[in-house]
Amino acid sequence: MGQRFFLGYLAAVLAVVLIALAASSANKRAVVAETLLSEKQRELGELEEEAKGLKTLVDKTFENISTAARRDASPAVRQYASELQQKIDAFKARFGEEGFSESEKLLLRLFEAKGHIGQEQFEAALEKITDRDAEAVRLTRANAERSLQAAVANEVDVYWVRASGQYGLREWNEALGYYRRIHDLEPDNLGATGSISNCLFRPGRPREALGGYNQLVLLRTRLVEVEKRQELANDLAMSFSNRAIAYATGGQFDLALTDVRRAIHIWEHLVNEVGMSHLSQEVIKTRELLRVILEDQSEQTTQAPPQ
């Protein structure tokens, strides 16, 4: 009897040990899974910030009439886009695509599409993100799927890819529709305002475009001169330059000359006084614009019938 009791006791102890080991193993697996999830969330957030940075670079390129929608993106933009794609590939390889939720997959496709835009692969971007994705975003938000928290795709991201892709392909009316959707969702989005004006200007509607250019000049002048937002001075100069081109295209040369000289003054200040030497090309291009406007004005004066 004593031997049976001892064997029973030993079996019970062994069972407790096995249960404890199993629980410990399960806890360790849970900790590992939780750590991986946390790391995935963190890296998704980092990818989102990288994609936002690329979007800002593309927006500045597209807003500038003198460079917008030309297939000669700067090497810096291309390099940025290429590095973003490498980081996306590494992220997928580490965490495995089969483990991504539908909202995570959509977010990654948006990142990839922004990379395509940055490398001027406009058709690829439009294939990657379609109009149906805007509805998917709305459903995701309606269902309150918060697994990504701040890194949740939104409709503006979708429309931005669609707008930028069409803009890059010079489909001005298509791009205009998407930029207007962005403006409806974000009325204070100055980038959308500028792009809407460019989409009107490009097919030969400068007078309609002037409304947006006037709005941008007024808003950015207040931000820079009243609120002292000096980091926006470059954007203000670009707004003056864009409006000058629109004025000149419409034959309003005096107004164009005033604006182009304002743009030159701001860019020269940024280069010479602030040390933003990378803007020296803007000074050169805008001085050339000034020369062209003066020549056009002189030609118009010469051809004008005598009074």
PASE-536057 format. One record per residue: residue number from 1; residue in one letter; x, y, z of N, C-alpha, C in turn. Coordinates in nm, 3 decimals, padded with zeros to 5 digits, m for minus. Layout:
N
seq  type  n.east  n.north  n.up  ca.east  ca.north  ca.up  c.east  c.north  c.up
NUM  a  X  Y  Z  X  Y  Z  X  Y  Z
...
***
This chain:
307
seq  type  n.east  n.north  n.up  ca.east  ca.north  ca.up  c.east  c.north  c.up
1  m  00.083  m00.120  00.000  00.000  00.000  00.000  00.086  00.126  00.000
2  g  00.192  00.125  00.078  00.282  00.238  00.084  00.346  00.265  m00.050
3  q  00.379  00.154  m00.121  00.441  00.172  m00.252  00.343  00.233  m00.351
4  r  00.215  00.184  m00.344  00.114  00.239  m00.435  00.091  00.389  m00.407
5  f  00.091  00.425  m00.280  00.071  00.565  m00.243  00.184  00.651  m00.297
6  f  00.305  00.600  m00.285  00.422  00.675  m00.332  00.417  00.694  m00.483
7  l  00.380  00.586  m00.555  00.372  00.595  m00.700  00.263  00.693  m00.743
8  g  00.151  00.690  m00.669  00.041  00.784  m00.700  00.083  00.927  m00.675
9  y  00.153  00.946  m00.564  00.201  01.081  m00.530  00.299  01.131  m00.637
10  l  00.390  01.040  m00.680  00.488  01.075  m00.782  00.421  01.113  m00.913
11  a  00.317  01.036  m00.949  00.243  01.064  m01.073  00.174  01.200  m01.066
12  a  00.119  01.230  m00.946  00.050  01.358  m00.930  00.149  01.474  m00.941
13  v  00.266  01.458  m00.878  00.368  01.562  m00.887  00.413  01.581  m01.031
14  l  00.432  01.469  m01.100  00.475  01.476  m01.239  00.371  01.547  m01.325
15  a  00.244  01.518  m01.300  00.137  01.584  m01.375  00.138  01.733  m01.352
16  v  00.159  01.774  m01.225  00.164  01.916  m01.194  00.280  01.983  m01.266
17  v  00.396  01.914  m01.266  00.514  01.968  m01.333  00.489  01.984  m01.482
18  l  00.427  01.880  m01.542  00.399  01.886  m01.686  00.302  01.999  m01.719
19  i  00.201  02.014  m01.633  00.105  02.123  m01.655  00.175  02.258  m01.644
20  a  00.262  02.271  m01.545  00.335  02.397  m01.526  00.425  02.426  m01.646
21  l  00.493  02.318  m01.695  00.579  02.336  m01.811  00.499  02.378  m01.934
22  a  00.384  02.314  m01.949  00.298  02.347  m02.063  00.250  02.492  m02.054
23  a  00.212  02.533  m01.933  00.165  02.670  m01.913  00.277  02.769  m01.939
24  s  00.398  02.733  m01.894  00.512  02.820  m01.915  00.543  02.835  m02.064
25  s  00.534  02.720  m02.135  00.559  02.723  m02.279  00.455  02.807  m02.351
26  a  00.329  02.792  m02.308  00.221  02.871  m02.369  00.242  03.019  m02.341
27  n  00.283  03.050  m02.218  00.308  03.190  m02.184  00.421  03.249  m02.267
28  k  00.526  03.167  m02.285  00.638  03.214  m02.366  00.595  03.240  m02.509
29  r  00.512  03.146  m02.563  00.463  03.166  m02.699  00.377  03.292  m02.709
30  a  00.297  03.314  m02.606  00.212  03.433  m02.605  00.296  03.559  m02.600
31  v  00.403  03.554  m02.519  00.491  03.671  m02.508  00.560  03.697  m02.642
32  v  00.607  03.589  m02.707  00.673  03.604  m02.837  00.576  03.661  m02.939
33  a  00.452  03.607  m02.941  00.351  03.655  m03.036  00.318  03.801  m03.011
34  e  00.307  03.837  m02.882  00.276  03.975  m02.847  00.389  04.069  m02.887
35  t  00.513  04.020  m02.869  00.629  04.100  m02.907  00.634  04.122  m03.057
36  l  00.609  04.013  m03.133  00.608  04.025  m03.279  00.499  04.120  m03.326
37  l  00.381  04.111  m03.262  00.272  04.201  m03.299  00.309  04.345  m03.272
38  s  00.372  04.367  m03.157  00.414  04.503  m03.122  00.518  04.554  m03.222
39  e  00.611  04.468  m03.260  00.714  04.508  m03.356  00.652  04.535  m03.492
40  k  00.553  04.454  m03.529  00.487  04.475  m03.658  00.415  04.609  m03.660
41  q  00.345  04.641  m03.550  00.277  04.770  m03.541  00.377  04.884  m03.552
42  r  00.489  04.870  m03.482  00.590  04.976  m03.484  00.647  04.994  m03.625
43  e  00.680  04.884  m03.690  00.739  04.894  m03.822  00.639  04.942  m03.926
44  l  00.512  04.907  m03.909  00.409  04.960  m03.998  00.400  05.112  m03.984
45  g  00.407  05.157  m03.859  00.405  05.301  m03.835  00.523  05.371  m03.899
46  e  00.640  05.307  m03.894  00.759  05.365  m03.956  00.744  05.370  m04.108
47  l  00.688  05.263  m04.166  00.664  05.262  m04.310  00.565  05.372  m04.350
48  e  00.465  05.392  m04.266  00.367  05.496  m04.295  00.434  05.633  m04.298
49  e  00.524  05.659  m04.203  00.594  05.788  m04.202  00.682  05.803  m04.325
50  e  00.747  05.693  m04.367  00.829  05.699  m04.488  00.742  05.732  m04.610
51  a  00.625  05.668  m04.617  00.535  05.693  m04.731  00.483  05.836  m04.730
52  k  00.457  05.890  m04.611  00.414  06.030  m04.601  00.523  06.124  m04.651
53  g  00.648  06.094  m04.616  00.759  06.176  m04.661  00.771  06.177  m04.812
54  l  00.753  06.059  m04.873  00.758  06.050  m05.019  00.644  06.129  m05.081
55  k  00.525  06.117  m05.023  00.409  06.191  m05.074  00.436  06.342  m05.074
56  t  00.500  06.391  m04.968  00.530  06.534  m04.960  00.623  06.576  m05.073
57  l  00.725  06.495  m05.102  00.817  06.526  m05.210  00.746  06.528  m05.345
58  v  00.660  06.430  m05.367  00.587  06.423  m05.494  00.493  06.542  m05.507
59  d  00.424  06.577  m05.398  00.331  06.690  m05.402  00.402  06.819  m05.442
60  k  00.521  06.841  m05.387  00.594  06.964  m05.419  00.636  06.964  m05.566
61  t  00.671  06.847  m05.619  00.708  06.838  m05.760  00.587  06.865  m05.849
62  f  00.474  06.807  m05.812  00.354  06.822  m05.894  00.294  06.962  m05.886
63  e  00.306  07.028  m05.769  00.244  07.159  m05.754  00.314  07.265  m05.837
64  n  00.443  07.247  m05.859  00.521  07.345  m05.935  00.491  07.329  m06.084
65  i  00.425  07.427  m06.144  00.385  07.417  m06.285  00.504  07.391  m06.376
66  s  00.617  07.452  m06.345  00.733  07.442  m06.434  00.794  07.302  m06.437
67  t  00.762  07.217  m06.337  00.817  07.082  m06.336  00.710  06.976  m06.328
68  a  00.584  07.013  m06.304  00.479  06.916  m06.278  00.454  06.825  m06.397
69  a  00.435  06.697  m06.364  00.396  06.596  m06.462  00.496  06.579  m06.576
70  r  00.623  06.615  m06.551  00.726  06.584  m06.648  00.795  06.456  m06.605
71  r  00.829  06.374  m06.700  00.889  06.245  m06.665  01.039  06.262  m06.641
72  d  01.070  06.338  m06.541  01.211  06.359  m06.505  01.221  06.383  m06.354
73  a  01.157  06.296  m06.278  01.160  06.311  m06.133  01.305  06.319  m06.084
74  s  01.326  06.394  m05.980  01.462  06.413  m05.931  01.518  06.281  m05.882
75  p  01.649  06.265  m05.890  01.711  06.142  m05.838  01.678  06.118  m05.691
76  a  01.663  06.227  m05.615  01.633  06.212  m05.472  01.496  06.147  m05.452
77  v  01.397  06.187  m05.533  01.264  06.127  m05.521  01.268  05.980  m05.561
78  r  01.337  05.951  m05.669  01.348  05.811  m05.714  01.417  05.725  m05.608
79  q  01.525  05.778  m05.552  01.598  05.703  m05.450  01.512  05.678  m05.327
80  y  01.440  05.779  m05.285  01.351  05.768  m05.170  01.248  05.658  m05.196
81  a  01.189  05.661  m05.316  01.086  05.562  m05.350  01.144  05.422  m05.355
82  s  01.265  05.409  m05.408  01.329  05.278  m05.416  01.359  05.222  m05.276
83  e  01.407  05.307  m05.188  01.436  05.263  m05.052  01.309  05.225  m04.977
84  l  01.200  05.297  m05.003  01.073  05.261  m04.942  01.031  05.120  m04.984
85  q  01.043  05.089  m05.114  01.005  04.957  m05.161  01.091  04.848  m05.098
86  q  01.219  04.874  m05.081  01.308  04.776  m05.016  01.263  04.749  m04.873
87  k  01.222  04.853  m04.802  01.175  04.836  m04.664  01.043  04.759  m04.659
88  i  00.957  04.783  m04.756  00.831  04.708  m04.763  00.858  04.561  m04.788
89  d  00.949  04.532  m04.880  00.984  04.392  m04.910  01.042  04.323  m04.787
90  a  01.128  04.393  m04.714  01.187  04.335  m04.593  01.080  04.310  m04.487
91  f  00.985  04.401  m04.476  00.876  04.386  m04.379  00.792  04.263  m04.411
92  k  00.759  04.244  m04.538  00.680  04.128  m04.580  00.755  03.998  m04.554
93  a  00.884  03.999  m04.583  00.965  03.878  m04.564  00.974  03.841  m04.416
94  r  00.978  03.941  m04.329  00.994  03.913  m04.187  00.867  03.859  m04.124
95  f  00.754  03.921  m04.157  00.630  03.885  m04.088  00.539  03.791  m04.166
96  g  00.568  03.772  m04.295  00.488  03.677  m04.372  00.353  03.732  m04.411
97  e  00.326  03.740  m04.541  00.203  03.802  m04.589  00.078  03.727  m04.546
98  e  00.091  03.596  m04.522  m00.027  03.518  m04.485  m00.082  03.559  m04.349
99  g  00.000  03.626  m04.269  m00.046  03.667  m04.137  m00.103  03.808  m04.132
100  f  m00.113  03.876  m04.246  m00.162  04.013  m04.247  m00.314  04.016  m04.255
101  s  m00.374  04.112  m04.185  m00.518  04.133  m04.197  m00.545  04.204  m04.329
102  e  m00.673  04.211  m04.367  m00.708  04.278  m04.492  m00.671  04.426  m04.488
103  s  m00.689  04.491  m04.375  m00.654  04.632  m04.365  m00.503  04.652  m04.374
104  e  m00.426  04.557  m04.320  m00.280  04.567  m04.330  m00.236  04.549  m04.476
105  k  m00.300  04.455  m04.545  m00.266  04.434  m04.686  m00.297  04.559  m04.769
106  l  m00.409  04.623  m04.741  m00.444  04.745  m04.812  m00.343  04.855  m04.783
107  l  m00.304  04.866  m04.658  m00.208  04.969  m04.620  m00.076  04.949  m04.693
108  l  m00.030  04.825  m04.701  00.095  04.795  m04.769  00.084  04.823  m04.919
109  r  m00.031  04.793  m04.977  m00.050  04.824  m05.119  m00.045  04.975  m05.143
110  l  m00.100  05.051  m05.049  m00.094  05.196  m05.061  00.051  05.245  m05.055
111  f  00.129  05.187  m04.964  00.271  05.225  m04.955  00.341  05.195  m05.088
112  e  00.315  05.075  m05.141  00.379  05.035  m05.267  00.335  05.126  m05.382
113  a  00.208  05.163  m05.384  00.158  05.251  m05.490  00.223  05.388  m05.483
114  k  00.244  05.438  m05.361  00.312  05.567  m05.346  00.456  05.556  m05.398
115  g  00.517  05.442  m05.374  00.651  05.419  m05.428  00.651  05.420  m05.580
116  h  00.549  05.359  m05.641  00.537  05.362  m05.787  00.525  05.505  m05.838
117  i  00.444  05.585  m05.768  00.429  05.726  m05.809  00.564  05.797  m05.804
118  g  00.640  05.774  m05.696  00.769  05.838  m05.681  00.868  05.798  m05.789
119  q  00.851  05.678  m05.845  00.939  05.632  m05.953  00.876  05.652  m06.091
120  e  00.766  05.727  m06.093  00.694  05.760  m06.216  00.641  05.637  m06.288
121  q  00.609  05.534  m06.212  00.544  05.414  m06.265  00.393  05.430  m06.243
122  f  00.337  05.525  m06.317  00.200  05.568  m06.289  00.097  05.459  m06.318
123  e  00.115  05.387  m06.428  00.021  05.279  m06.459  00.021  05.172  m06.350
124  a  00.141  05.138  m06.300  00.151  05.037  m06.195  00.080  05.083  m06.068
125  a  00.091  05.212  m06.036  00.024  05.266  m05.917  m00.127  05.254  m05.930
126  l  m00.179  05.285  m06.049  m00.323  05.280  m06.072  m00.375  05.137  m06.070
127  e  m00.291  05.042  m06.109  m00.330  04.900  m06.101  m00.327  04.852  m05.956
128  k  m00.235  04.905  m05.879  m00.220  04.862  m05.739  m00.336  04.910  m05.653
129  i  m00.383  05.032  m05.678  m00.491  05.093  m05.599  m00.604  05.135  m05.693
130  t  m00.724  05.084  m05.669  m00.838  05.114  m05.756  m00.946  05.188  m05.677
131  d  m01.050  05.231  m05.746  m01.160  05.300  m05.680  m01.228  05.211  m05.576
132  r  m01.225  05.081  m05.599  m01.288  04.988  m05.503  m01.222  04.994  m05.366
133  d  m01.095  05.033  m05.365  m01.024  05.039  m05.238  m01.078  05.150  m05.148
134  a  m01.134  05.255  m05.207  m01.194  05.361  m05.125  m01.312  05.305  m05.047
135  e  m01.391  05.220  m05.111  m01.503  05.157  m05.042  m01.453  05.062  m04.934
136  a  m01.343  04.990  m04.963  m01.286  04.900  m04.863  m01.241  04.977  m04.740
137  v  m01.184  05.094  m04.762  m01.141  05.178  m04.651  m01.261  05.221  m04.567
138  r  m01.368  05.261  m04.633  m01.488  05.304  m04.560  m01.544  05.190  m04.476
139  l  m01.545  05.069  m04.532  m01.595  04.954  m04.456  m01.507  04.923  m04.337
140  t  m01.376  04.935  m04.357  m01.283  04.910  m04.248  m01.306  05.007  m04.134
141  r  m01.324  05.132  m04.168  m01.346  05.232  m04.064  m01.484  05.216  m04.001
142  a  m01.583  05.179  m04.081  m01.717  05.161  m04.028  m01.722  05.045  m03.929
143  n  m01.643  04.942  m03.957  m01.637  04.826  m03.867  m01.547  04.849  m03.748
144  a  m01.487  04.967  m03.742  m01.400  05.006  m03.629  m01.290  04.904  m03.605
145  e  m01.228  04.859  m03.714  m01.115  04.766  m03.700  m00.994  04.848  m03.661
146  r  m00.956  04.840  m03.535  m00.850  04.925  m03.483  m00.718  04.851  m03.464
147  s  m00.699  04.741  m03.533  m00.576  04.664  m03.513  m00.453  04.745  m03.552
148  l  m00.468  04.840  m03.644  m00.353  04.920  m03.686  m00.347  05.054  m03.614
149  q  m00.451  05.085  m03.539  m00.459  05.212  m03.466  m00.431  05.329  m03.561
150  a  m00.324  05.405  m03.536  m00.301  05.524  m03.617  m00.268  05.489  m03.761
151  a  m00.215  05.370  m03.784  m00.175  05.331  m03.919  m00.290  05.264  m03.993
152  v  m00.402  05.330  m03.999  m00.517  05.281  m04.072  m00.530  05.364  m04.199
153  a  m00.549  05.295  m04.312  m00.563  05.366  m04.438  m00.686  05.455  m04.436
154  n  m00.684  05.562  m04.512  m00.801  05.647  m04.523  m00.828  05.678  m04.670
155  e  m00.946  05.734  m04.695  m00.987  05.759  m04.833  m00.894  05.856  m04.903
156  v  m00.840  05.952  m04.831  m00.751  06.049  m04.893  m00.629  05.980  m04.952
157  d  m00.576  05.878  m04.883  m00.462  05.803  m04.937  m00.497  05.740  m05.071
158  v  m00.615  05.680  m05.076  m00.659  05.614  m05.200  m00.675  05.716  m05.312
159  y  m00.744  05.825  m05.283  m00.768  05.926  m05.386  m00.638  05.993  m05.428
160  w  m00.543  06.007  m05.334  m00.415  06.068  m05.370  m00.342  05.982  m05.473
161  v  m00.339  05.851  m05.451  m00.274  05.762  m05.547  m00.343  05.771  m05.683
162  r  m00.477  05.768  m05.683  m00.551  05.776  m05.808  m00.526  05.911  m05.878
163  a  m00.530  06.019  m05.800  m00.507  06.152  m05.857  m00.367  06.165  m05.914
164  s  m00.268  06.122  m05.836  m00.128  06.137  m05.878  m00.098  06.052  m06.000
165  g  m00.155  05.931  m06.005  m00.135  05.845  m06.120  m00.191  05.908  m06.247
166  q  m00.312  05.959  m06.239  m00.374  06.023  m06.355  m00.300  06.152  m06.393
167  y  m00.255  06.226  m06.292  m00.181  06.350  m06.316  m00.051  06.319  m06.389
168  g  00.018  06.216  m06.342  00.143  06.178  m06.407  00.124  06.134  m06.551
169  l  00.007  06.077  m06.581  m00.025  06.035  m06.717  m00.084  06.148  m06.800
170  r  m00.094  06.267  m06.739  m00.149  06.386  m06.804  m00.296  06.373  m06.838
171  e  m00.366  06.293  m06.761  m00.511  06.282  m06.774  m00.572  06.386  m06.679
172  w  m00.571  06.510  m06.724  m00.601  06.622  m06.635  m00.742  06.616  m06.576
173  n  m00.842  06.584  m06.657  m00.979  06.581  m06.606  m01.000  06.470  m06.504
174  e  m00.939  06.354  m06.530  m00.948  06.243  m06.434  m00.882  06.283  m06.302
175  a  m00.762  06.339  m06.312  m00.691  06.381  m06.191  m00.770  06.488  m06.116
176  l  m00.829  06.580  m06.190  m00.907  06.688  m06.130  m01.019  06.633  m06.042
177  g  m01.088  06.529  m06.091  m01.196  06.470  m06.014  m01.149  06.414  m05.881
178  y  m01.035  06.347  m05.882  m00.983  06.289  m05.757  m00.933  06.397  m05.662
179  y  m00.866  06.499  m05.716  m00.819  06.607  m05.627  m00.937  06.679  m05.563
180  r  m01.046  06.691  m05.637  m01.164  06.754  m05.578  m01.224  06.668  m05.467
181  r  m01.216  06.537  m05.482  m01.263  06.449  m05.373  m01.177  06.468  m05.249
182  i  m01.046  06.480  m05.269  m00.957  06.506  m05.156  m00.993  06.638  m05.089
183  h  m01.018  06.740  m05.171  m01.051  06.872  m05.117  m01.183  06.868  m05.041
184  d  m01.279  06.787  m05.088  m01.406  06.774  m05.016  m01.385  06.713  m04.878
185  l  m01.293  06.616  m04.870  m01.266  06.550  m04.742  m01.177  06.634  m04.653
186  e  m01.086  06.709  m04.713  m00.992  06.792  m04.638  m00.987  06.933  m04.699
187  p  m01.083  07.018  m04.665  m01.090  07.151  m04.726  m00.965  07.236  m04.704
188  d  m00.888  07.208  m04.599  m00.767  07.285  m04.569  m00.642  07.227  m04.635
189  n  m00.659  07.127  m04.719  m00.546  07.063  m04.786  m00.497  07.154  m04.899
190  l  m00.391  07.232  m04.872  m00.341  07.328  m04.970  m00.281  07.259  m05.092
191  g  m00.224  07.141  m05.070  m00.169  07.067  m05.183  m00.277  07.033  m05.284
192  a  m00.394  06.993  m05.234  m00.506  06.961  m05.324  m00.553  07.085  m05.397
193  t  m00.556  07.199  m05.327  m00.596  07.325  m05.391  m00.503  07.359  m05.507
194  g  m00.373  07.346  m05.483  m00.276  07.375  m05.589  m00.288  07.279  m05.706
195  s  m00.310  07.152  m05.676  m00.321  07.052  m05.783  m00.447  07.071  m05.865
196  i  m00.556  07.112  m05.799  m00.680  07.141  m05.872  m00.654  07.255  m05.972
197  s  m00.586  07.359  m05.926  m00.556  07.472  m06.015  m00.467  07.428  m06.132
198  n  m00.369  07.343  m06.103  m00.282  07.294  m06.210  m00.359  07.212  m06.313
199  c  m00.454  07.130  m06.264  m00.534  07.049  m06.355  m00.624  07.135  m06.443
200  l  m00.661  07.253  m06.395  m00.738  07.346  m06.476  m00.646  07.421  m06.573
201  f  m00.527  07.457  m06.526  m00.434  07.533  m06.608  m00.381  07.451  m06.725
202  r  m00.348  07.328  m06.700  m00.281  07.245  m06.801  m00.358  07.235  m06.933
203  p  m00.487  07.206  m06.931  m00.559  07.196  m07.059  m00.602  07.331  m07.116
204  g  m00.549  07.442  m07.063  m00.575  07.572  m07.120  m00.690  07.649  m07.057
205  r  m00.703  07.639  m06.924  m00.807  07.713  m06.854  m00.745  07.800  m06.744
206  p  m00.653  07.890  m06.782  m00.578  07.967  m06.681  m00.666  08.057  m06.595
207  r  m00.772  08.114  m06.651  m00.857  08.202  m06.572  m00.926  08.126  m06.460
208  e  m00.969  08.003  m06.488  m01.030  07.920  m06.383  m00.926  07.881  m06.279
209  a  m00.804  07.856  m06.325  m00.698  07.815  m06.233  m00.660  07.926  m06.137
210  l  m00.677  08.051  m06.180  m00.633  08.165  m06.098  m00.704  08.171  m05.963
211  g  m00.827  08.122  m05.956  m00.897  08.123  m05.827  m00.821  08.048  m05.720
212  g  m00.773  07.928  m05.754  m00.696  07.850  m05.658  m00.561  07.911  m05.629
213  y  m00.494  07.964  m05.733  m00.364  08.027  m05.712  m00.377  08.150  m05.622
214  n  m00.484  08.228  m05.642  m00.506  08.344  m05.555  m00.525  08.301  m05.410
215  q  m00.602  08.194  m05.391  m00.628  08.143  m05.256  m00.498  08.100  m05.189
216  l  m00.413  08.030  m05.264  m00.287  07.983  m05.208  m00.195  08.099  m05.172
217  v  m00.189  08.200  m05.258  m00.104  08.316  m05.229  m00.151  08.387  m05.103
218  l  m00.282  08.405  m05.090  m00.336  08.473  m04.972  m00.307  08.394  m04.844
219  l  m00.336  08.264  m04.847  m00.318  08.181  m04.728  m00.172  08.170  m04.688
220  r  m00.086  08.147  m04.787  00.055  08.128  m04.755  00.122  08.259  m04.718
221  t  00.076  08.371  m04.773  00.129  08.500  m04.731  00.097  08.525  m04.584
222  r  m00.025  08.494  m04.545  m00.062  08.511  m04.404  00.021  08.420  m04.314
223  l  00.039  08.295  m04.356  00.114  08.200  m04.274  00.260  08.243  m04.257
224  v  00.320  08.294  m04.365  00.462  08.330  m04.361  00.483  08.467  m04.298
225  e  00.406  08.566  m04.339  00.432  08.703  m04.296  00.365  08.740  m04.164
226  v  00.249  08.683  m04.137  00.178  08.716  m04.013  00.209  08.616  m03.903
227  e  00.199  08.487  m03.937  00.223  08.384  m03.836  00.369  08.341  m03.829
228  k  00.453  08.401  m03.914  00.598  08.377  m03.912  00.635  08.231  m03.934
229  r  00.560  08.165  m04.020  00.589  08.025  m04.054  00.692  08.023  m04.168
230  q  00.816  08.053  m04.133  00.919  08.068  m04.234  00.949  07.938  m04.309
231  e  00.913  07.825  m04.251  00.935  07.698  m04.320  00.846  07.685  m04.444
232  l  00.746  07.773  m04.455  00.655  07.771  m04.570  00.690  07.875  m04.675
233  a  00.802  07.945  m04.657  00.841  08.050  m04.752  00.865  07.993  m04.892
234  n  00.925  07.876  m04.901  00.946  07.813  m05.032  00.813  07.787  m05.102
235  d  00.714  07.740  m05.026  00.581  07.716  m05.084  00.518  07.845  m05.133
236  l  00.537  07.954  m05.057  00.483  08.083  m05.098  00.546  08.128  m05.229
237  a  00.678  08.113  m05.240  00.746  08.151  m05.364  00.692  08.071  m05.482
238  m  00.669  07.942  m05.461  00.616  07.859  m05.568  00.475  07.904  m05.608
239  s  00.395  07.948  m05.510  00.260  07.997  m05.541  00.267  08.124  m05.626
240  f  00.360  08.214  m05.593  00.378  08.334  m05.674  00.422  08.297  m05.817
241  s  00.514  08.202  m05.827  00.564  08.160  m05.958  00.451  08.099  m06.042
242  n  00.373  08.012  m05.981  00.261  07.949  m06.053  00.162  08.053  m06.100
243  r  00.127  08.147  m06.011  00.029  08.248  m06.050  00.085  08.338  m06.159
244  a  00.215  08.365  m06.154  00.277  08.446  m06.260  00.261  08.380  m06.396
245  i  00.281  08.248  m06.399  00.267  08.176  m06.525  00.124  08.183  m06.575
246  a  00.028  08.169  m06.484  m00.113  08.177  m06.523  m00.147  08.317  m06.573
247  y  m00.099  08.419  m06.504  m00.123  08.556  m06.549  m00.064  08.579  m06.688
248  a  00.061  08.535  m06.707  00.127  08.557  m06.835  00.056  08.483  m06.948
249  t  00.010  08.362  m06.918  m00.063  08.285  m07.020  m00.190  08.357  m07.062
250  g  m00.252  08.426  m06.968  m00.373  08.502  m06.999  m00.345  08.643  m07.049
251  g  m00.218  08.677  m07.072  m00.184  08.807  m07.126  m00.179  08.919  m07.024
252  q  m00.184  08.885  m06.894  m00.179  08.988  m06.789  m00.034  09.003  m06.742
253  f  00.046  09.065  m06.826  00.191  09.064  m06.806  00.236  09.147  m06.686
254  d  00.171  09.259  m06.659  00.212  09.341  m06.544  00.195  09.264  m06.414
255  l  00.082  09.195  m06.400  00.059  09.115  m06.279  00.158  08.999  m06.273
256  a  00.186  08.939  m06.388  00.281  08.828  m06.393  00.419  08.872  m06.348
257  l  00.463  08.990  m06.395  00.596  09.040  m06.359  00.606  09.069  m06.210
258  t  00.498  09.121  m06.152  00.499  09.148  m06.008  00.518  09.018  m05.930
259  d  00.444  08.915  m05.970  00.452  08.788  m05.897  00.587  08.718  m05.916
260  v  00.638  08.719  m06.039  00.764  08.648  m06.063  00.878  08.715  m05.988
261  r  00.874  08.847  m05.975  00.977  08.919  m05.899  00.966  08.888  m05.749
262  r  00.843  08.871  m05.701  00.825  08.831  m05.561  00.884  08.692  m05.537
263  a  00.859  08.602  m05.631  00.913  08.467  m05.617  01.065  08.468  m05.615
264  i  01.125  08.544  m05.706  01.272  08.553  m05.711  01.325  08.610  m05.580
265  h  01.261  08.714  m05.529  01.305  08.776  m05.403  01.306  08.676  m05.288
266  i  01.199  08.596  m05.277  01.190  08.498  m05.168  01.296  08.391  m05.185
267  w  01.310  08.337  m05.307  01.406  08.229  m05.326  01.550  08.278  m05.308
268  e  01.580  08.400  m05.352  01.715  08.453  m05.330  01.742  08.470  m05.181
269  h  01.643  08.514  m05.106  01.659  08.526  m04.961  01.686  08.390  m04.898
270  l  01.611  08.289  m04.940  01.630  08.155  m04.884  01.768  08.098  m04.917
271  v  01.816  08.127  m05.037  01.948  08.077  m05.077  02.059  08.155  m05.008
272  n  02.052  08.287  m05.013  02.163  08.370  m04.966  02.163  08.395  m04.816
273  e  02.046  08.408  m04.756  02.038  08.442  m04.615  02.011  08.323  m04.524
274  v  01.935  08.226  m04.575  01.899  08.110  m04.492  01.991  07.992  m04.518
275  g  02.059  07.994  m04.633  02.152  07.886  m04.663  02.091  07.766  m04.732
276  m  01.973  07.784  m04.794  01.907  07.673  m04.863  01.957  07.669  m05.007
277  s  02.081  07.626  m05.022  02.147  07.631  m05.153  02.078  07.545  m05.258
278  h  02.004  07.441  m05.213  01.938  07.353  m05.310  01.829  07.426  m05.389
279  l  01.790  07.545  m05.341  01.688  07.623  m05.411  01.748  07.716  m05.516
280  s  01.878  07.711  m05.534  01.942  07.800  m05.632  01.889  07.773  m05.773
281  q  01.851  07.647  m05.801  01.794  07.616  m05.932  01.661  07.688  m05.953
282  e  01.586  07.706  m05.845  01.459  07.778  m05.857  01.484  07.924  m05.894
283  v  01.590  07.982  m05.838  01.625  08.120  m05.873  01.658  08.128  m06.022
284  i  01.738  08.034  m06.070  01.778  08.035  m06.211  01.656  08.019  m06.302
285  k  01.570  07.921  m06.269  01.452  07.897  m06.353  01.356  08.016  m06.352
286  t  01.342  08.079  m06.237  01.247  08.189  m06.227  01.302  08.314  m06.295
287  r  01.432  08.333  m06.293  01.491  08.445  m06.367  01.471  08.424  m06.518
288  e  01.479  08.300  m06.561  01.452  08.271  m06.701  01.304  08.298  m06.733
289  l  01.216  08.263  m06.639  01.074  08.292  m06.657  01.052  08.443  m06.669
290  l  01.121  08.520  m06.586  01.111  08.666  m06.593  01.151  08.716  m06.732
291  r  01.259  08.661  m06.783  01.306  08.702  m06.917  01.200  08.672  m07.023
292  v  01.141  08.555  m07.017  01.041  08.515  m07.116  00.918  08.604  m07.108
293  i  00.874  08.635  m06.986  00.755  08.720  m06.970  00.782  08.860  m07.025
294  l  00.901  08.913  m06.998  00.936  09.045  m07.050  00.937  09.045  m07.203
295  e  00.989  08.939  m07.262  00.991  08.928  m07.408  00.849  08.921  m07.464
296  d  00.764  08.840  m07.399  00.625  08.828  m07.446  00.551  08.961  m07.433
297  q  00.577  09.030  m07.324  00.512  09.160  m07.305  00.558  09.258  m07.413
298  s  00.688  09.257  m07.443  00.741  09.347  m07.545  00.682  09.315  m07.682
299  e  00.669  09.186  m07.710  00.611  09.145  m07.838  00.466  09.188  m07.849
300  q  00.392  09.173  m07.740  00.251  09.213  m07.740  00.239  09.363  m07.763
301  t  00.328  09.441  m07.699  00.326  09.587  m07.713  00.357  09.626  m07.858
302  t  00.452  09.556  m07.919  00.492  09.586  m08.056  00.379  09.558  m08.155
303  q  00.306  09.449  m08.128  00.199  09.408  m08.219  00.069  09.484  m08.195
304  a  00.060  09.558  m08.084  m00.064  09.629  m08.053  m00.089  09.737  m08.158
305  p  m00.214  09.752  m08.205  m00.244  09.856  m08.305  m00.228  09.994  m08.244
306  p  m00.184  10.092  m08.322  m00.167  10.227  m08.271  m00.300  10.289  m08.231
307  q  m00.296  10.370  m08.126  m00.418  10.436  m08.076  m00.456  10.552  m08.167
***
